[in-house]
Amino acid sequence: MINTAKYFALLENLNFKHAASNAGLEVLQSNLKILSKYIQKDLKEQMQELCIALQVEKESDEIDLKNCVNCYIIQLLHVLHTLSININFHSDAKEDLISVAHLKLCIRTTQELSYYALRSQLHEDFYNSAVFKDVQRVSCYRSLVYLSVQMFIRLLTIRQLHIANAMELVQRDLLAAVISLRVGQPSQEQLLQLNAALAYLWQSESKADYFRHVLLLKATPNLSAPLVKELHHQLLSKLGATHGFASLLAALQTPNATQSAEIVAQIVAQRGFSLRLQQRLIEQIFDFCAMQANGIMAGVLSLRRLYELNVENRECVERLLSSHWLPLTSPVDLLNGLIIWEQAQLCACIRLWEQLFCSSSVACLPSVLLVPFVPLLLQLYKHLPQMLTERKALAALILRCLDNRESKQELPAVLQRLYSLELSGPPPWQALHTRLAIKLSSQSGLVTVQVEQQQEEENYCRALTALLKAGSDHTLTAKIFLALLGLMLQQLQANEPASTELLSTETELADFLHSKYHLKLELLVALEQLVWHEPLKAQLAATQSKNFIQLVAQLMAIKVHPSEMAEHMQLLILLLLQELLERSEQMQMQLSEFTRQLQQPLQKLASGTSNPLLLNALQPLLELVNGKQPSRLTSTAPASLASFQKARELIENEQPHLQVYGIQLMLEALRNKDPTFLSQSHRIIALALSTLKQKESYTFLNCVRLFVQLVHIMEAEVLDLLSDEYLSETADLDYRLVVGEAILKAAQEIGPLCYRYKAVLINCFLHGARSPLDEFRSSAYANLAQLCRLLTYQVHSFFQELLQLIDAELSSGRYLPAKRGALLVLAELLSGMDNLLNYQDMLLPIYRLLRAIEANESCDSQMRQHAANGLKVINEKCRELLKSEAPVQQLQREIKVLGIKEPSAKGKRHILELN
């Protein structure tokens, strides 16, 4: 054990200036004199001791000990080596701690040694760099440099020396010295030592600093080929290592994120890299983007550049993208109730994809990669609650994918496959597994993806129209509308097979119906929903009018048997065309010659159809095409059409009293069977649906009256449309409740004749009774009760399902109004039982349930009243049954002798058996 205080006193007397600037030879010689006083050992002995301690072989070249720089290096190495082995820098014990002043001396000595032993001994080409331009190079002795490298590896392990980045320049000098030695043809043992030094710098020190130093050295002008090759090798090897990309990005981080991303992408995406390295980088960047929030722009841009390099990289990116959704598309375990993904995992994946595809118009992955995932994204968009911000991210992904498709070929092909529900095919499309369901917890309010029973095949394509109507990209909406209309024309014009083979199984029947009608039906539903979208009309009139009229001319000439679907399609498009021509005088003037081409097809269609709605729609349209009505507000316009326009403008006004006045005008015209208003019934329905969303009760209640009047003209259409709106999970809750009121009022207006639509009406409210929304479920039960009364209780085919719903609500429901509604439905069902003997298996459980509720004083008073009413109904029907002859006719006489040749019963007998 030596006296370390003597060495610190020695260091205090030295004049350290070379770490900051060049000093004269006098200062160096003065330091050597001081060192020689304190250190009595000969320089050769010190050199020999250092070589043994640091395990460095002494080479044949003799070090010039007369050179003051070499002597200074050897003596500083010896001092630092002596201090490092006699002071336990890694210990936190009080006896091992040193003062801040002594630690500062160690740091300054290390920096001084780095200047002479490393920075002054580099390869001559490095001095072309601006970093080393002020350094005076001395004669390089390989033994001394190897010795210094090993010494600095030991010194850098002392973490106390790294205070305030004091060792950053030392690490840079050490890396430059190692690179210089590697190009000098070292021996095998020396090469191992140099590799160990590089491994230490990469693994134990800052990886960002390592990249920064390599890039700094690589930027030196006029480097020799071996140095360039060695630095390039270091860059590639470390770039492909774990956390290589993140470290490179940290090394090049600047305030300008775009500039940093461009520099990183240029370094990462180079054609000269091996294919294995490129794909390793792709995997690294995906992991980096999934874990990091900062610097993701550089990761996405690098992915884009790597994707564009070759086909193999494209396949790698596609494979990794598919793996993100693998738990949802191909889950490993399908145990019922198993939660596959929590909300945090699902939202993180959606946010990652938004960054990958929507972060920029150019610095992101190409949208063609999204095409196979459109069904899955639509399913997620459909089932996620509106309150989640990730739903907007899903909408952005879907819209970006469709907007970037070419209008003539790509977009129609994608839409045709989407609306045909074709998942298998080249390439296969991804969708949610049929056993998985997205559930919203009523307690925590969180979304989970969990395994359920086999789910029915859902029409996820219908979510696209809701997405388009909720969005603001009206140009894309017009493109998709025209593409869907073109697909519908192709389907209507397609030649049907002359004969169909005999279908022997239900599966063959289902496949036949799906192949023949499914695509047409989905296209018709989508077009019908988009036709009444107001921004679409403005967009078509402004930019797509010629294309639209061309498609209309083709549609008018179609003859299909049966013709109901074609006529319905023609009616919708004719109403839309009339809307466009009426609202745009400019369009009438610009397209006067073009629209006259429609005259012959329209007249031919008018003479060949007997559909009154179609004829009423054709008459005003022919007048517009013939130029008889240049403007919708001129005095020459028909009085009835002018009154319709007036009523419509009033309804579209924002003032509630004006809206109600417009509704009153329409109600009066519909009661008087005005032919103009009757021909515009589809447009009136669209106006009524739009007005039904008003928050003013005075407005929407009068709008309900308008639906009640419309049901006399278009029973099936009104009820079907209202049912779809009621079941639309993307619509606002208040709006859906008002739609339910409109359905009930319309059914009451039809009266007992609504029995024809009981399947639509009851299924609509049954679906609502299963909703997780408490208020909506309560409203559905109340509507069911009134509907049962309206149908005079002819609900036998739905009786079992209704009882199951009521039982589930009363046993597990927590929302009191919903439980009241369920009990009210039960009481109404009891009123509808004609013959109690048909329901004798259910009467006892129902009686016990009602009796228990009615006798429970702590139960809700309204529930007890409903239970009492139900018990009263059962009592009256039982009395009527006993008074009638039906029970006597159904009794069977049987004589049974008890107690003979029967085994004696052990124990007490049941009370019913004793009686």
Buried (B, 14 or more C-beta within 10 A) or exposed (E): EEEBEEBBEBBEEBEBBBBEEEBEEEBBEBBBEBBEEBBEEEBEEBBEBBBEBBEBEBBEEEBEEEEBBBBBBBBBBBBBBBBBEEBEBEEEEEEEBBEEEBBEBBBBBBBBBBBBBBBBBBBEBBBEBEBBEEBEBBEBBBBBBBBBBBBBBBBBBBEBBBEEEBBBBBBBBBBBBBBBBBBEEBEEEBEEBBEBBBEBBBEEBBBBBBBBBBBBBBEBEEBEEBBBEBBEEBBBEBBBBEBBBBBBBBBBBEEEBEEBBBBBBEBBBBEEBEEEBBBBBBBBBBBBBBEEEEBBBBBBBBBBBBBEBEEEBBEBBBEBBBEBBEBBBEBEEEEEEBEBBBBEBBBBBBBBBBBBBBBBEEBBBBBEBBBBBBBBBBBBBBBBBEEBEBBBBBBBBBBBBBBBBEEEEBBBBBBBBBBBBEBEEEEEBBBBBBBBBBBBEEEEEEBBBBBBEEEEEBBBBBBBBBBBBBBEBBBBBBBBBBBBBBBBBBBBBEEEEEEEEEEEEEEEEEEEEBEEEBBBBBBBBBBBBBBBBEBBBBBBBBBBBEBBBBBBBBBBEBEBEEBEBBBBBBBBBBBBBBBBBBBBEEBBEEBEEBBEBBEEBBBEBBEEBEBEBBBBBBBBBBBBBEEEBEEBEEEEBBEBBBBBBBBBEBBBEEEBEBBBBBBBBBBBBBEEEBEBBBBBBBBBBBBBBBBBBBEBEEBBBBBBBBBBBBBBBBBEBBBBBBBBBBBBBBBEEEBBBBBBBBBBBBBBBBEEEBBEBBEBBBBBBBEBBEBEBBBBBBBBBBBBBBBBEBBEBBBEEBBEBBBEBBBEBBEEBEBEBBBBBBBBBBBBBBBBBEEBEEBEEBBEEBBEBBBEBBEEEEBBEBBBBBBBBBBBBBEEBEEEEEEEEEEEEEEEEEEEEEEEEEEEEEEEEEEEEEE
